[in-house]
Structures are given as C-alpha cells and as structure tokens.
Amino acid sequence: MHETVHNTLFRPTNLNAAFLYLFDLIGANSYIWKRRHLHLHHNFPNVAGWDSDIEQASLFRIFPHDPHRSIHRHQPRLLFLLYPFYLANWLLVRDFKDFFSKQQVIRKITRIPLPEYAKLFFFKGLFLTYILGVPFMLGVPLLLAIGAFLLLLLTANAFALFVLLTPHTNTQNAFPLPDARHTLPQSWLLHQFSTTNDVSGSNWWYRHVMANFNCHLAHHLFPRIPYVYAPEVTQVIREFARQHQLPYRTYPLLQALRFHYQLICQNAVGAADFLEEDM
C-alpha cells in the first residue's frame, strides 16, 4: 500500500490508483491517508501542526512544543496500555475524525469531496461485515469473532509500530518550528537529515517482510525509488553525508525504540513540573 501511494508499484499511475483500493478493503481510508502521508508527512516531517503521521490523540504529547496537560504526566505508563490499540484507533476512530473534525491537520490542505464520504462508510461497513458479520453468520460466536479481530489488530500493531516509531519520533531527531514568516530553519535536504534516522540492519526479514523500512532516509530523499533499492541507495547517501559532513544517523532497532520511550518520558514533564521540582 505504501509503494502504491508513491506510484512505485506499477508504472501506470492508474494501476496504482486501482490497487490502492485494497487499503480500503482492509479497513483504512486510502483517500485521507494518501494526503496525510504524501502532502503532510513527507513535506513536513516532525513539524508540529503539519506532520499528521506523527500527530496523535491528545492523550500523548509527541511534539516537545505542544501544550502540556496533566494527563501527559502519565504517558510513559499509558504508552504500554494504549499503543497496542494504535491500529484500532486508526481504523475505527481517526479516519472519521479526519473526515468530520475541522481541527484535524488534514483540513489545512484538502477539502474532502462528497463522494469520498460515501466511500468511507461503504468500505468501513464492508470491512466490519466480512471481518465480524460473516464469521458470526457462519456460526462463529460473536465474542470469539471480536477476539480474533482484536488479535489481528494487535499482531499488525507489532509490525506497524516498528515502522512508525523508530525513524522520526525519538530524542535524537529534531522537531523544528517555523519562524514568524512560516519558514523552517533549514533547507529541505538538511531538514530530512535532522528529522530522520535509519535503523541498523540488513537481512531477509528487513528486506522482504518489512520492505526495507529501516532505510528510511533514502525513502524521504527519494520517495519515487521503489523500496527494493533502498539499501543500495542508503550506501550512496551514507558516503555523501560523510563527504559533506551531513548528520546521517543509524541506530539498532532496540536502541531506536528506547530513544522513542525517552522522548515520551521527556515530554511527560511540563514547565510547571520543572518549577515544582525547583521549589
């Protein structure tokens, strides 16, 4: 689905557009995610108010510049409770918020066409029908069908969070803010380097199952290159960065996850907490 969004799965763009409907069939909304991912995340990685891939529910404070709420003090513990439901929230809640809430970041760049609303409800209904309704009609107890559905989402979470948490949202990456003229402090190239890291490793699992997600900087610099070439492109990027003193960074998977957890812990503390500790 990710390759299809970037028109790198097939040469004809109409084939990519047709294939993208599989995303709707597995429960997500392809229209809204394509715009979130292409126009917001790729143009503004780690920029508060613009990177909708990182934008989360208000229970979590991901961006260091976001307002601090009392609930954020508990986010290091809430992480273990709520992160397993990331995909459930995406499929059953967030897509609808993007369509119906004017406060969502996606509203800054698109006015959703009316037919897309019909498509949203049709595919969500179809998804829930075949994932829950059909097994129930075939004699599977409803609670068992719901349990299997939740197990499916929890399993998918394990893969999705590896891809989503490790390359951007950690203590080693920058979270730039635009100035008064709405200009970011660095060039586009430096912005990609300072907000994106790779995940170390090259094996069959990364290449063929995880679609070279660990070569993430290569994807941000060259999003129209298919993922199968990402390791080779990364070698070129690494050498280019060495020659020109650019901040290329790569971390082992567990270390990148630890950096993410450290970010969550840091952002759990607000200015009021610092003052309270000083007193």
C-alpha positions in Angstrom: 0.0 0.0 0.0 2.8 2.4 0.8 4.5 1.7 -2.5 1.2 2.3 -4.3 0.7 5.7 -2.6 4.1 6.7 -4.0 3.2 5.3 -7.5 6.2 2.9 -7.4 4.4 -0.4 -7.5 3.3 -0.1 -11.2 4.5 2.1 -14.0 0.9 3.3 -15.0 -0.4 5.6 -12.3 -4.0 4.3 -12.9 -2.9 0.8 -11.8 -1.5 2.2 -8.6 -4.8 4.1 -8.0 -6.8 1.0 -8.6 -4.6 -1.2 -6.3 -4.9 1.4 -3.6 -8.5 0.3 -3.1 -7.1 -2.7 -1.3 -6.2 -0.3 1.5 -9.9 0.5 1.9 -10.8 -3.2 1.8 -8.5 -3.9 4.8 -10.2 -1.2 6.9 -8.3 2.0 6.3 -9.3 5.0 4.2 -6.9 5.4 1.3 -8.0 8.9 0.3 -7.2 10.5 3.6 -4.1 8.5 4.3 -2.6 9.3 0.9 -2.9 13.0 1.5 -1.7 12.7 5.1 1.4 10.8 4.1 2.3 12.5 0.8 1.5 16.1 1.4 2.0 16.4 5.2 4.4 13.8 6.5 6.8 13.9 3.5 6.8 17.7 3.2 6.9 18.5 6.9 8.4 15.6 8.9 8.5 16.3 12.7 6.9 19.7 12.3 4.2 20.3 14.9 0.8 21.2 13.3 1.8 19.7 9.9 3.2 16.2 10.2 -0.1 14.3 10.5 1.7 10.9 10.6 3.1 11.9 14.0 0.0 13.8 15.2 -1.7 11.6 17.8 -4.6 11.7 20.2 -4.3 14.5 22.8 -3.5 11.8 25.4 0.1 11.8 24.2 2.5 14.7 23.8 4.8 13.7 21.0 6.0 17.1 19.9 8.0 18.9 22.6 6.4 22.2 21.6 2.8 21.0 22.2 0.9 22.3 25.2 1.4 20.2 28.3 -1.7 18.7 30.0 -1.9 16.9 33.3 -2.7 13.6 31.6 0.7 13.8 29.9 2.5 13.1 33.2 1.2 9.5 32.9 2.1 8.9 29.2 5.2 6.8 30.0 2.8 4.3 31.5 -0.2 4.9 29.2 2.2 4.0 26.3 2.1 0.3 27.3 -1.6 0.4 27.7 -2.7 2.3 24.6 -0.1 1.8 21.9 -1.4 -1.8 21.2 -4.6 -0.1 20.1 -3.0 2.2 17.6 -4.4 0.5 14.5 -7.8 0.0 16.1 -7.9 3.8 16.7 -6.8 4.4 13.1 -9.4 2.2 11.5 -12.4 2.9 13.8 -11.8 6.4 15.1 -9.1 8.5 13.4 -10.4 8.2 9.9 -13.7 9.5 11.0 -12.1 12.4 12.9 -10.2 13.4 9.8 -13.5 13.5 7.8 -15.7 15.2 10.3 -13.4 17.3 12.7 -12.4 20.7 11.4 -9.5 20.7 13.9 -7.6 17.9 12.2 -4.3 18.8 10.5 -5.5 17.3 7.2 -8.1 20.1 6.8 -5.2 22.6 6.2 -4.5 21.1 2.7 -7.7 19.4 1.4 -11.4 19.9 1.1 -12.8 16.3 1.1 -15.1 15.7 -1.9 -18.6 14.5 -1.1 -18.1 11.1 -2.9 -15.3 10.3 -0.5 -17.7 10.4 2.4 -19.8 7.7 0.8 -16.7 5.7 0.1 -15.7 6.0 3.7 -18.9 4.5 5.1 -19.2 1.9 2.3 -15.7 0.4 2.9 -15.8 0.6 6.6 -19.2 -1.2 6.6 -17.8 -3.8 4.2 -14.7 -4.3 6.3 -16.7 -4.9 9.5 -19.2 -7.1 7.7 -16.6 -9.6 6.4 -14.4 -9.4 9.5 -17.2 -9.8 12.1 -20.5 -10.3 10.4 -19.7 -13.1 8.1 -18.0 -15.3 10.7 -21.0 -14.7 13.0 -23.4 -15.7 10.3 -21.4 -18.9 9.7 -21.8 -19.9 13.3 -18.7 -18.3 15.0 -19.7 -16.9 18.4 -19.6 -13.1 18.3 -17.2 -12.7 21.2 -14.8 -15.1 19.5 -15.0 -13.2 16.2 -14.3 -9.9 18.1 -11.4 -11.6 19.9 -9.9 -12.8 16.7 -10.3 -9.3 15.2 -8.5 -7.7 18.2 -5.8 -10.3 17.9 -5.4 -9.4 14.2 -5.0 -5.7 15.1 -2.6 -6.4 18.0 -0.4 -8.6 15.7 -0.4 -5.9 13.0 0.5 -3.3 15.6 3.8 -5.1 16.3 4.8 -4.5 12.7 3.3 -1.1 12.3 4.9 0.4 15.4 8.4 -0.7 14.4 8.0 1.3 11.2 6.2 4.3 12.8 8.1 4.9 16.0 11.8 4.3 15.1 12.7 6.7 12.2 11.3 10.0 13.5 9.9 10.3 17.0 12.9 10.0 19.2 15.3 12.1 21.3 18.0 12.1 18.6 15.9 13.8 15.9 15.0 17.5 15.7 11.4 18.9 15.9 11.9 22.2 14.0 9.4 25.1 14.3 8.6 27.6 11.5 9.5 31.2 12.2 7.2 34.3 12.1 7.3 34.1 8.3 6.3 30.4 8.3 9.8 29.4 7.2 11.6 26.4 8.5 15.2 27.0 9.8 16.9 24.6 7.5 16.9 23.6 3.8 14.8 20.8 2.7 17.8 18.4 2.5 19.1 19.3 6.0 15.6 19.0 7.3 15.3 15.4 6.1 18.7 14.6 7.7 17.9 16.2 11.0 14.4 14.7 11.4 15.0 11.2 10.1 17.3 8.3 11.1 17.8 4.9 9.8 17.6 1.6 11.7 20.7 -0.6 11.5 20.5 -4.0 9.9 20.3 -5.7 6.6 18.7 -9.2 6.5 16.0 -11.2 4.8 13.3 -10.0 7.3 14.0 -6.3 6.8 14.2 -6.6 3.0 11.4 -8.9 2.2 8.9 -8.6 5.1 9.4 -5.1 6.4 10.0 -3.6 3.0 13.4 -2.0 3.9 11.6 0.3 6.4 15.0 0.7 8.1 16.4 2.6 5.2 14.1 5.4 5.9 16.2 8.4 5.0 16.6 7.0 1.5 12.8 6.9 1.2 12.4 10.5 2.4 15.1 11.8 0.0 14.0 9.7 -3.0 10.3 8.7 -2.4 9.8 7.7 -6.0 12.5 5.0 -5.9 11.0 1.5 -5.1 11.8 0.2 -1.7 13.8 -2.8 -3.1 16.7 -0.5 -4.0 16.7 1.3 -0.6 19.8 -0.5 0.8 21.9 0.4 -2.2 20.7 4.0 -2.2 21.5 4.2 1.5 25.1 3.3 0.9 25.4 6.2 -1.5 23.7 8.6 1.0 26.0 7.5 3.8 29.1 8.2 1.7 27.6 11.5 0.5 26.9 12.5 4.1 30.4 11.6 5.2 31.9 13.7 2.4 29.8 16.8 3.2 29.5 16.5 7.0 25.8 15.8 7.0 24.2 14.4 10.1 23.4 10.8 8.9 22.4 8.6 11.8 21.5 4.9 12.2 20.6 3.0 15.3 19.9 -0.6 16.2 16.1 -1.3 16.5 16.0 -1.7 20.2 18.0 1.5 20.7 15.7 3.4 18.4 12.7 2.2 20.4 14.5 3.2 23.6 15.1 6.7 22.2 11.3 6.9 21.5 10.5 5.9 25.0 12.9 8.6 26.3 11.1 11.2 24.2 7.8 10.1 25.7 9.3 10.4 29.2 10.8 13.9 28.5 7.6 15.2 27.0 5.7 13.9 30.0 7.3 16.7 32.0 6.0 20.3 31.5 7.2 23.7 32.6 5.0 23.6 35.7 6.6 20.3 36.8 10.1 21.8 36.5 9.1 24.8 38.6 7.5 22.5 41.2 10.7 20.4 41.4 12.9 23.6 41.8 10.7 24.7 44.6 
